[in-house]
């Protein structure tokens, strides 16, 4: 394992100042660190947020064990409560005139109705430990069936709230007919390039698309067609960072079933930059300079006046 500084010299100044708008949205203020000035760098899969399968398996096993013991303790508690209820009812009948209880029908207790059998426990474990994880949509399993291009070029600098670019997408013509039969919607997003994800967990990639934070800004979402085009004006809330464009094809349940992107698999080509709105306009800078100069002049003036009074 190698170690790198959390603010490498290769990063630009905007990276080191931590002034991105999305930090405030994520609850992290400027100047906060992750507890150390040095962070480990693993292999490329770890850098992309893909967890080791052994670690994932251990996490699932631990979770299933905890759920199993919780269910077992719940069963014991319910049986104990039911047994306690039976003992109480027997004591009650022994000291009560049975003639007054004519027509009384014994009904199963509430606890008995909630008793969980071994089959129920096994079924719950099956749902939690097998069905849930199997329903996760993994990016590594999505076919790349869309060809996505944008009018931006590598190294272009766009300004939030001002500049525009056009993105186009089309189904790969080499695919057999009907390959897009279940495509109902197309969703185009702005995605962070690796250079703007480094040391920022709120932007980290993950193979599980429900946990993936690479693409956080939607450019357009519309009904699917084999070819499409959209002119996008960079939104005012887009933070300063490096980006690429990715398009997802969604099925009728809004589940991602295919994708395409403007960059390569390593996300190093066709990367463009967006400069976010910082709120520091020219007027604010001028006002700050004027008031700073005025405060200095006022301080010197009152200093001279006070010295004259003392004399």
Short mmCIF file of the C-alpha atoms (twelve columns), coordinates in Angstrom:
data_MODEL
# 
_entry.id   MODEL 
# 
loop_
_atom_site.group_PDB 
_atom_site.id 
_atom_site.type_symbol 
_atom_site.label_atom_id 
_atom_site.label_alt_id 
_atom_site.label_comp_id 
_atom_site.label_asym_id 
_atom_site.label_seq_id 
_atom_site.Cartn_x 
_atom_site.Cartn_y 
_atom_site.Cartn_z 
_atom_site.pdbx_PDB_model_num 
ATOM 1   C CA . UNK A 1   0.000   0.000   0.000   1 
ATOM 2   C CA . UNK A 2   1.276   3.455   -0.863  1 
ATOM 3   C CA . UNK A 3   0.522   6.722   0.878   1 
ATOM 4   C CA . UNK A 4   -0.044  10.141  -0.602  1 
ATOM 5   C CA . UNK A 5   -0.669  13.543  0.859   1 
ATOM 6   C CA . UNK A 6   -4.322  14.588  1.057   1 
ATOM 7   C CA . UNK A 7   -3.547  17.748  -0.928  1 
ATOM 8   C CA . UNK A 8   -1.042  16.759  -3.631  1 
ATOM 9   C CA . UNK A 9   0.853   19.455  -5.421  1 
ATOM 10  C CA . UNK A 10  -0.582  18.322  -8.726  1 
ATOM 11  C CA . UNK A 11  -4.015  19.536  -7.694  1 
ATOM 12  C CA . UNK A 12  -5.033  23.062  -8.568  1 
ATOM 13  C CA . UNK A 13  -5.606  25.849  -6.051  1 
ATOM 14  C CA . UNK A 14  -9.386  25.454  -6.075  1 
ATOM 15  C CA . UNK A 15  -8.952  21.856  -4.924  1 
ATOM 16  C CA . UNK A 16  -6.877  22.878  -1.898  1 
ATOM 17  C CA . UNK A 17  -9.109  25.722  -0.800  1 
ATOM 18  C CA . UNK A 18  -12.121 23.388  -0.437  1 
ATOM 19  C CA . UNK A 19  -14.595 26.032  -1.541  1 
ATOM 20  C CA . UNK A 20  -16.984 23.795  -3.447  1 
ATOM 21  C CA . UNK A 21  -20.675 24.380  -2.946  1 
ATOM 22  C CA . UNK A 22  -21.391 20.680  -2.524  1 
ATOM 23  C CA . UNK A 23  -19.324 20.601  0.691   1 
ATOM 24  C CA . UNK A 24  -21.884 22.823  2.335   1 
ATOM 25  C CA . UNK A 25  -24.727 20.702  0.952   1 
ATOM 26  C CA . UNK A 26  -23.087 17.576  2.350   1 
ATOM 27  C CA . UNK A 27  -22.616 19.053  5.827   1 
ATOM 28  C CA . UNK A 28  -18.837 19.417  5.650   1 
ATOM 29  C CA . UNK A 29  -17.465 22.899  6.119   1 
ATOM 30  C CA . UNK A 30  -14.211 24.310  4.737   1 
ATOM 31  C CA . UNK A 31  -11.086 23.208  6.513   1 
ATOM 32  C CA . UNK A 32  -12.450 19.878  7.754   1 
ATOM 33  C CA . UNK A 33  -10.289 16.838  7.143   1 
ATOM 34  C CA . UNK A 34  -10.910 13.150  7.458   1 
ATOM 35  C CA . UNK A 35  -8.693  12.855  10.530  1 
ATOM 36  C CA . UNK A 36  -5.280  12.647  8.913   1 
ATOM 37  C CA . UNK A 37  -3.077  14.530  6.470   1 
ATOM 38  C CA . UNK A 38  -2.157  11.273  4.799   1 
ATOM 39  C CA . UNK A 39  -4.541  8.827   3.228   1 
ATOM 40  C CA . UNK A 40  -3.967  5.300   1.824   1 
ATOM 41  C CA . UNK A 41  -4.242  4.623   -1.875  1 
ATOM 42  C CA . UNK A 42  -5.058  1.077   -2.902  1 
ATOM 43  C CA . UNK A 43  -5.449  -0.438  -6.310  1 
ATOM 44  C CA . UNK A 44  -7.655  1.011   -9.024  1 
ATOM 45  C CA . UNK A 45  -10.772 -0.853  -7.888  1 
ATOM 46  C CA . UNK A 46  -10.482 0.527   -4.367  1 
ATOM 47  C CA . UNK A 47  -9.954  3.999   -5.787  1 
ATOM 48  C CA . UNK A 48  -13.215 3.580   -7.676  1 
ATOM 49  C CA . UNK A 49  -15.053 2.650   -4.479  1 
ATOM 50  C CA . UNK A 50  -15.359 -1.052  -5.301  1 
ATOM 51  C CA . UNK A 51  -15.118 -3.087  -2.128  1 
ATOM 52  C CA . UNK A 52  -13.262 -6.359  -1.937  1 
ATOM 53  C CA . UNK A 53  -15.694 -9.307  -2.258  1 
ATOM 54  C CA . UNK A 54  -14.298 -10.929 0.920   1 
ATOM 55  C CA . UNK A 55  -15.010 -7.782  2.911   1 
ATOM 56  C CA . UNK A 56  -18.515 -7.599  1.455   1 
ATOM 57  C CA . UNK A 57  -19.129 -11.253 2.338   1 
ATOM 58  C CA . UNK A 58  -17.974 -10.747 5.941   1 
ATOM 59  C CA . UNK A 59  -20.185 -7.719  6.329   1 
ATOM 60  C CA . UNK A 60  -23.228 -9.658  5.089   1 
ATOM 61  C CA . UNK A 61  -22.431 -12.624 7.350   1 
ATOM 62  C CA . UNK A 62  -22.106 -10.395 10.405  1 
ATOM 63  C CA . UNK A 63  -25.381 -8.676  9.580   1 
ATOM 64  C CA . UNK A 64  -27.187 -11.999 9.135   1 
ATOM 65  C CA . UNK A 65  -25.817 -13.336 12.418  1 
ATOM 66  C CA . UNK A 66  -26.979 -10.254 14.304  1 
ATOM 67  C CA . UNK A 67  -30.431 -10.485 12.735  1 
ATOM 68  C CA . UNK A 68  -30.622 -14.205 13.521  1 
ATOM 69  C CA . UNK A 69  -29.835 -13.709 17.220  1 
ATOM 70  C CA . UNK A 70  -32.283 -10.815 17.395  1 
ATOM 71  C CA . UNK A 71  -35.054 -13.009 15.975  1 
ATOM 72  C CA . UNK A 72  -34.188 -15.886 18.309  1 
ATOM 73  C CA . UNK A 73  -34.339 -13.599 21.342  1 
ATOM 74  C CA . UNK A 74  -37.666 -12.245 20.117  1 
ATOM 75  C CA . UNK A 75  -39.075 -15.773 19.873  1 
ATOM 76  C CA . UNK A 76  -37.891 -16.623 23.398  1 
ATOM 77  C CA . UNK A 77  -39.422 -13.435 24.738  1 
ATOM 78  C CA . UNK A 78  -42.757 -14.115 23.058  1 
ATOM 79  C CA . UNK A 79  -42.836 -17.685 24.353  1 
ATOM 80  C CA . UNK A 80  -41.992 -16.487 27.848  1 
ATOM 81  C CA . UNK A 81  -44.761 -13.912 27.737  1 
ATOM 82  C CA . UNK A 82  -47.195 -16.529 26.478  1 
ATOM 83  C CA . UNK A 83  -46.229 -18.973 29.228  1 
ATOM 84  C CA . UNK A 84  -46.613 -16.218 31.783  1 
ATOM 85  C CA . UNK A 85  -50.073 -15.470 30.423  1 
ATOM 86  C CA . UNK A 86  -51.081 -19.142 30.744  1 
ATOM 87  C CA . UNK A 87  -49.939 -19.281 34.372  1 
ATOM 88  C CA . UNK A 88  -51.877 -16.128 35.165  1 
ATOM 89  C CA . UNK A 89  -55.049 -17.464 33.550  1 
ATOM 90  C CA . UNK A 90  -54.802 -20.741 35.518  1 
ATOM 91  C CA . UNK A 91  -54.472 -18.833 38.768  1 
ATOM 92  C CA . UNK A 92  -57.452 -16.707 37.842  1 
ATOM 93  C CA . UNK A 93  -59.684 -19.688 37.107  1 
ATOM 94  C CA . UNK A 94  -58.741 -21.395 40.401  1 
ATOM 95  C CA . UNK A 95  -60.124 -18.508 42.464  1 
ATOM 96  C CA . UNK A 96  -63.140 -17.609 40.347  1 
ATOM 97  C CA . UNK A 97  -66.645 -18.972 40.391  1 
ATOM 98  C CA . UNK A 98  -66.839 -21.022 37.189  1 
ATOM 99  C CA . UNK A 99  -70.587 -20.449 36.950  1 
ATOM 100 C CA . UNK A 100 -69.902 -16.787 36.340  1 
ATOM 101 C CA . UNK A 101 -67.655 -17.690 33.451  1 
ATOM 102 C CA . UNK A 102 -70.253 -19.694 31.576  1 
ATOM 103 C CA . UNK A 103 -69.961 -19.159 27.875  1 
ATOM 104 C CA . UNK A 104 -66.408 -17.885 28.149  1 
ATOM 105 C CA . UNK A 105 -64.309 -19.161 25.270  1 
ATOM 106 C CA . UNK A 106 -60.579 -19.296 25.549  1 
ATOM 107 C CA . UNK A 107 -58.894 -17.337 22.820  1 
ATOM 108 C CA . UNK A 108 -55.280 -17.529 21.735  1 
ATOM 109 C CA . UNK A 109 -53.177 -14.791 23.271  1 
ATOM 110 C CA . UNK A 110 -51.697 -11.956 21.294  1 
ATOM 111 C CA . UNK A 111 -48.215 -13.292 21.956  1 
ATOM 112 C CA . UNK A 112 -49.176 -16.696 20.614  1 
ATOM 113 C CA . UNK A 113 -50.344 -15.060 17.413  1 
ATOM 114 C CA . UNK A 114 -46.952 -13.412 17.036  1 
ATOM 115 C CA . UNK A 115 -44.965 -16.599 17.629  1 
ATOM 116 C CA . UNK A 116 -42.330 -17.023 14.961  1 
ATOM 117 C CA . UNK A 117 -41.570 -20.525 13.787  1 
ATOM 118 C CA . UNK A 118 -38.213 -21.762 12.618  1 
ATOM 119 C CA . UNK A 119 -39.507 -21.660 9.058   1 
ATOM 120 C CA . UNK A 120 -40.410 -17.974 9.464   1 
ATOM 121 C CA . UNK A 121 -36.940 -17.190 10.812  1 
ATOM 122 C CA . UNK A 122 -35.304 -19.001 7.908   1 
ATOM 123 C CA . UNK A 123 -37.505 -17.117 5.455   1 
ATOM 124 C CA . UNK A 124 -36.625 -13.746 6.977   1 
ATOM 125 C CA . UNK A 125 -32.937 -14.572 6.865   1 
ATOM 126 C CA . UNK A 126 -33.298 -15.586 3.226   1 
ATOM 127 C CA . UNK A 127 -34.936 -12.262 2.382   1 
ATOM 128 C CA . UNK A 128 -32.411 -10.140 4.281   1 
ATOM 129 C CA . UNK A 129 -29.233 -12.024 3.390   1 
ATOM 130 C CA . UNK A 130 -29.940 -13.133 -0.161  1 
ATOM 131 C CA . UNK A 131 -32.812 -11.371 -1.892  1 
ATOM 132 C CA . UNK A 132 -31.820 -7.854  -0.760  1 
ATOM 133 C CA . UNK A 133 -28.194 -7.920  -1.972  1 
ATOM 134 C CA . UNK A 134 -29.146 -9.720  -5.186  1 
ATOM 135 C CA . UNK A 135 -31.473 -6.861  -6.131  1 
ATOM 136 C CA . UNK A 136 -28.629 -4.311  -6.095  1 
ATOM 137 C CA . UNK A 137 -27.777 -2.841  -9.503  1 
ATOM 138 C CA . UNK A 138 -24.020 -3.015  -10.072 1 
ATOM 139 C CA . UNK A 139 -22.313 -0.656  -12.492 1 
ATOM 140 C CA . UNK A 140 -19.863 -3.382  -13.520 1 
ATOM 141 C CA . UNK A 141 -22.790 -5.476  -14.799 1 
ATOM 142 C CA . UNK A 142 -24.421 -2.760  -16.913 1 
ATOM 143 C CA . UNK A 143 -23.892 -3.132  -20.675 1 
ATOM 144 C CA . UNK A 144 -22.436 -0.125  -22.450 1 
ATOM 145 C CA . UNK A 145 -24.996 0.119   -25.233 1 
ATOM 146 C CA . UNK A 146 -25.256 3.908   -25.623 1 
ATOM 147 C CA . UNK A 147 -22.814 6.076   -27.556 1 
ATOM 148 C CA . UNK A 148 -22.654 9.466   -25.846 1 
ATOM 149 C CA . UNK A 149 -20.891 12.568  -27.150 1 
ATOM 150 C CA . UNK A 150 -20.766 16.211  -26.069 1 
ATOM 151 C CA . UNK A 151 -19.638 19.423  -27.715 1 
ATOM 152 C CA . UNK A 152 -17.205 20.006  -24.867 1 
ATOM 153 C CA . UNK A 153 -13.560 19.211  -25.450 1 
ATOM 154 C CA . UNK A 154 -10.890 18.022  -23.085 1 
ATOM 155 C CA . UNK A 155 -9.617  20.983  -21.059 1 
ATOM 156 C CA . UNK A 156 -12.602 23.259  -21.784 1 
ATOM 157 C CA . UNK A 157 -13.613 25.576  -18.932 1 
ATOM 158 C CA . UNK A 158 -17.330 26.343  -18.521 1 
ATOM 159 C CA . UNK A 159 -18.946 28.767  -16.088 1 
ATOM 160 C CA . UNK A 160 -21.963 27.820  -13.998 1 
ATOM 161 C CA . UNK A 161 -25.108 29.718  -14.931 1 
ATOM 162 C CA . UNK A 162 -23.618 31.025  -18.183 1 
ATOM 163 C CA . UNK A 163 -22.176 28.466  -20.598 1 
ATOM 164 C CA . UNK A 164 -23.971 25.743  -22.554 1 
ATOM 165 C CA . UNK A 165 -23.062 22.528  -24.294 1 
ATOM 166 C CA . UNK A 166 -24.929 19.952  -26.352 1 
ATOM 167 C CA . UNK A 167 -24.987 16.248  -25.511 1 
ATOM 168 C CA . UNK A 168 -26.131 13.539  -27.928 1 
ATOM 169 C CA . UNK A 169 -26.775 9.855   -27.400 1 
ATOM 170 C CA . UNK A 170 -27.557 6.948   -29.690 1 
ATOM 171 C CA . UNK A 171 -27.960 3.200   -29.419 1 
ATOM 172 C CA . UNK A 172 -24.938 1.264   -30.648 1 
ATOM 173 C CA . UNK A 173 -25.875 0.138   -34.175 1 
ATOM 174 C CA . UNK A 174 -23.840 -3.053  -33.824 1 
ATOM 175 C CA . UNK A 175 -26.353 -4.431  -31.318 1 
ATOM 176 C CA . UNK A 176 -29.053 -6.856  -32.483 1 
ATOM 177 C CA . UNK A 177 -32.563 -5.595  -33.108 1 
ATOM 178 C CA . UNK A 178 -34.635 -5.285  -29.957 1 
ATOM 179 C CA . UNK A 179 -31.658 -4.788  -27.653 1 
ATOM 180 C CA . UNK A 180 -33.324 -1.657  -26.292 1 
ATOM 181 C CA . UNK A 181 -36.801 -3.166  -25.954 1 
ATOM 182 C CA . UNK A 182 -36.986 -2.506  -22.216 1 
ATOM 183 C CA . UNK A 183 -35.518 1.010   -22.384 1 
ATOM 184 C CA . UNK A 184 -38.208 3.470   -21.344 1 
ATOM 185 C CA . UNK A 185 -36.281 6.541   -20.154 1 
ATOM 186 C CA . UNK A 186 -32.884 8.092   -20.713 1 
ATOM 187 C CA . UNK A 187 -31.176 10.110  -17.992 1 
ATOM 188 C CA . UNK A 188 -28.129 12.268  -18.711 1 
ATOM 189 C CA . UNK A 189 -25.941 13.400  -15.830 1 
ATOM 190 C CA . UNK A 190 -22.815 15.388  -15.042 1 
ATOM 191 C CA . UNK A 191 -20.283 13.142  -13.324 1 
ATOM 192 C CA . UNK A 192 -17.169 13.931  -11.319 1 
ATOM 193 C CA . UNK A 193 -13.832 13.014  -12.861 1 
ATOM 194 C CA . UNK A 194 -11.410 11.094  -10.601 1 
ATOM 195 C CA . UNK A 195 -9.245  14.195  -10.083 1 
ATOM 196 C CA . UNK A 196 -12.196 15.880  -8.348  1 
ATOM 197 C CA . UNK A 197 -13.157 12.773  -6.340  1 
ATOM 198 C CA . UNK A 198 -9.827  12.234  -4.637  1 
ATOM 199 C CA . UNK A 199 -10.038 12.507  -0.847  1 
ATOM 200 C CA . UNK A 200 -13.743 13.444  -1.018  1 
ATOM 201 C CA . UNK A 201 -15.985 10.651  0.200   1 
ATOM 202 C CA . UNK A 202 -19.153 12.554  -0.661  1 
ATOM 203 C CA . UNK A 203 -18.174 12.171  -4.345  1 
ATOM 204 C CA . UNK A 204 -16.808 8.634   -4.200  1 
ATOM 205 C CA . UNK A 205 -17.643 6.032   -6.840  1 
ATOM 206 C CA . UNK A 206 -19.214 2.741   -5.840  1 
ATOM 207 C CA . UNK A 207 -20.044 -0.323  -7.875  1 
ATOM 208 C CA . UNK A 208 -23.468 -0.426  -6.197  1 
ATOM 209 C CA . UNK A 209 -25.341 2.309   -8.047  1 
ATOM 210 C CA . UNK A 210 -27.513 3.045   -5.017  1 
ATOM 211 C CA . UNK A 211 -24.359 4.084   -3.172  1 
ATOM 212 C CA . UNK A 212 -22.549 5.616   -6.129  1 
ATOM 213 C CA . UNK A 213 -21.902 9.361   -5.806  1 
ATOM 214 C CA . UNK A 214 -20.087 9.937   -9.086  1 
ATOM 215 C CA . UNK A 215 -23.012 11.450  -10.989 1 
ATOM 216 C CA . UNK A 216 -25.021 13.866  -8.848  1 
ATOM 217 C CA . UNK A 217 -26.337 16.430  -11.324 1 
ATOM 218 C CA . UNK A 218 -29.067 15.655  -13.850 1 
ATOM 219 C CA . UNK A 219 -28.798 17.420  -17.201 1 
ATOM 220 C CA . UNK A 220 -31.981 15.938  -18.665 1 
ATOM 221 C CA . UNK A 221 -34.371 13.028  -18.139 1 
ATOM 222 C CA . UNK A 222 -36.816 12.187  -20.904 1 
ATOM 223 C CA . UNK A 223 -38.541 9.356   -22.746 1 
ATOM 224 C CA . UNK A 224 -36.124 7.027   -24.478 1 
ATOM 225 C CA . UNK A 225 -35.490 7.137   -28.197 1 
ATOM 226 C CA . UNK A 226 -32.766 5.390   -30.166 1 
ATOM 227 C CA . UNK A 227 -31.159 8.776   -30.818 1 
ATOM 228 C CA . UNK A 228 -31.435 12.005  -28.862 1 
ATOM 229 C CA . UNK A 229 -29.937 15.435  -28.320 1 
ATOM 230 C CA . UNK A 230 -30.164 18.042  -25.580 1 
ATOM 231 C CA . UNK A 231 -28.663 21.498  -25.081 1 
ATOM 232 C CA . UNK A 232 -27.739 21.930  -21.449 1 
ATOM 233 C CA . UNK A 233 -27.082 25.211  -19.654 1 
ATOM 234 C CA . UNK A 234 -24.749 24.610  -16.726 1 
ATOM 235 C CA . UNK A 235 -26.842 25.032  -13.591 1 
ATOM 236 C CA . UNK A 236 -25.903 27.740  -11.102 1 
ATOM 237 C CA . UNK A 237 -25.460 25.251  -8.244  1 
ATOM 238 C CA . UNK A 238 -22.807 23.144  -10.007 1 
ATOM 239 C CA . UNK A 239 -19.598 23.277  -7.912  1 
ATOM 240 C CA . UNK A 240 -16.119 23.883  -9.257  1 
ATOM 241 C CA . UNK A 241 -14.708 20.548  -10.428 1 
ATOM 242 C CA . UNK A 242 -13.742 18.416  -13.424 1 
ATOM 243 C CA . UNK A 243 -16.538 16.515  -15.137 1 
ATOM 244 C CA . UNK A 244 -17.616 14.125  -17.876 1 
ATOM 245 C CA . UNK A 245 -21.102 13.200  -19.126 1 
ATOM 246 C CA . UNK A 246 -22.835 9.859   -18.603 1 
ATOM 247 C CA . UNK A 247 -26.236 8.655   -19.842 1 
ATOM 248 C CA . UNK A 248 -28.280 5.843   -18.299 1 
ATOM 249 C CA . UNK A 249 -31.094 3.890   -19.930 1 
ATOM 250 C CA . UNK A 250 -33.883 3.117   -17.446 1 
ATOM 251 C CA . UNK A 251 -36.598 0.485   -17.644 1 
ATOM 252 C CA . UNK A 252 -40.276 0.822   -16.693 1 
ATOM 253 C CA . UNK A 253 -39.418 0.533   -12.969 1 
ATOM 254 C CA . UNK A 254 -36.858 3.349   -13.266 1 
ATOM 255 C CA . UNK A 255 -33.993 0.885   -12.811 1 
ATOM 256 C CA . UNK A 256 -30.737 1.510   -14.643 1 
ATOM 257 C CA . UNK A 257 -30.201 -1.181  -17.261 1 
ATOM 258 C CA . UNK A 258 -27.553 0.274   -19.601 1 
ATOM 259 C CA . UNK A 259 -25.246 3.255   -19.951 1 
ATOM 260 C CA . UNK A 260 -22.875 5.243   -22.107 1 
ATOM 261 C CA . UNK A 261 -20.417 8.051   -21.360 1 
ATOM 262 C CA . UNK A 262 -18.223 10.615  -23.041 1 
ATOM 263 C CA . UNK A 263 -15.022 9.347   -21.430 1 
ATOM 264 C CA . UNK A 264 -13.115 6.062   -21.432 1 
ATOM 265 C CA . UNK A 265 -13.252 3.299   -18.813 1 
ATOM 266 C CA . UNK A 266 -10.532 4.967   -16.737 1 
ATOM 267 C CA . UNK A 267 -12.329 8.326   -16.956 1 
ATOM 268 C CA . UNK A 268 -9.290  10.222  -18.210 1 
ATOM 269 C CA . UNK A 269 -10.330 11.442  -21.678 1 
ATOM 270 C CA . UNK A 270 -12.727 14.238  -22.662 1 
ATOM 271 C CA . UNK A 271 -12.685 15.760  -19.191 1 
ATOM 272 C CA . UNK A 272 -13.816 19.380  -18.923 1 
ATOM 273 C CA . UNK A 273 -13.881 21.850  -16.046 1 
ATOM 274 C CA . UNK A 274 -16.726 23.884  -14.604 1 
ATOM 275 C CA . UNK A 275 -16.124 26.999  -12.522 1 
ATOM 276 C CA . UNK A 276 -18.841 27.347  -9.921  1 
ATOM 277 C CA . UNK A 277 -20.363 30.535  -8.584  1 
ATOM 278 C CA . UNK A 278 -18.456 31.586  -5.482  1 
ATOM 279 C CA . UNK A 279 -20.468 34.737  -4.699  1 
ATOM 280 C CA . UNK A 280 -17.311 36.905  -4.757  1 
ATOM 281 C CA . UNK A 281 -18.148 39.438  -7.446  1 
ATOM 282 C CA . UNK A 282 -16.076 42.414  -8.577  1 
ATOM 283 C CA . UNK A 283 -18.339 44.742  -6.587  1 
ATOM 284 C CA . UNK A 284 -17.617 42.844  -3.385  1 
ATOM 285 C CA . UNK A 285 -13.858 43.032  -3.977  1 
ATOM 286 C CA . UNK A 286 -14.038 46.782  -4.671  1 
ATOM 287 C CA . UNK A 287 -16.175 47.381  -1.576  1 
ATOM 288 C CA . UNK A 288 -13.757 45.381  0.570   1 
ATOM 289 C CA . UNK A 289 -10.802 47.451  -0.674  1 
ATOM 290 C CA . UNK A 290 -12.615 50.767  -0.135  1 
ATOM 291 C CA . UNK A 291 -13.739 49.934  3.400   1 
ATOM 292 C CA . UNK A 292 -10.295 48.577  4.281   1 
ATOM 293 C CA . UNK A 293 -8.676  51.809  3.108   1 
ATOM 294 C CA . UNK A 294 -11.291 53.889  4.936   1 
ATOM 295 C CA . UNK A 295 -10.717 52.025  8.188   1 
ATOM 296 C CA . UNK A 296 -6.964  52.694  7.947   1 
ATOM 297 C CA . UNK A 297 -7.500  56.413  7.291   1 
ATOM 298 C CA . UNK A 298 -10.022 56.655  10.156  1 
ATOM 299 C CA . UNK A 299 -7.617  54.944  12.544  1 
ATOM 300 C CA . UNK A 300 -4.798  57.367  11.637  1 
ATOM 301 C CA . UNK A 301 -7.140  60.380  11.933  1 
ATOM 302 C CA . UNK A 302 -8.368  59.510  15.420  1 
ATOM 303 C CA . UNK A 303 -4.816  58.692  16.508  1 
ATOM 304 C CA . UNK A 304 -3.663  62.185  15.529  1 
ATOM 305 C CA . UNK A 305 -6.680  63.825  17.216  1 
ATOM 306 C CA . UNK A 306 -6.064  61.949  20.469  1 
ATOM 307 C CA . UNK A 307 -2.380  62.971  20.505  1 
ATOM 308 C CA . UNK A 308 -3.320  66.637  20.020  1 
ATOM 309 C CA . UNK A 309 -5.784  66.481  22.944  1 
ATOM 310 C CA . UNK A 310 -3.108  65.077  25.233  1 
ATOM 311 C CA . UNK A 311 -0.762  67.927  24.379  1 
# 
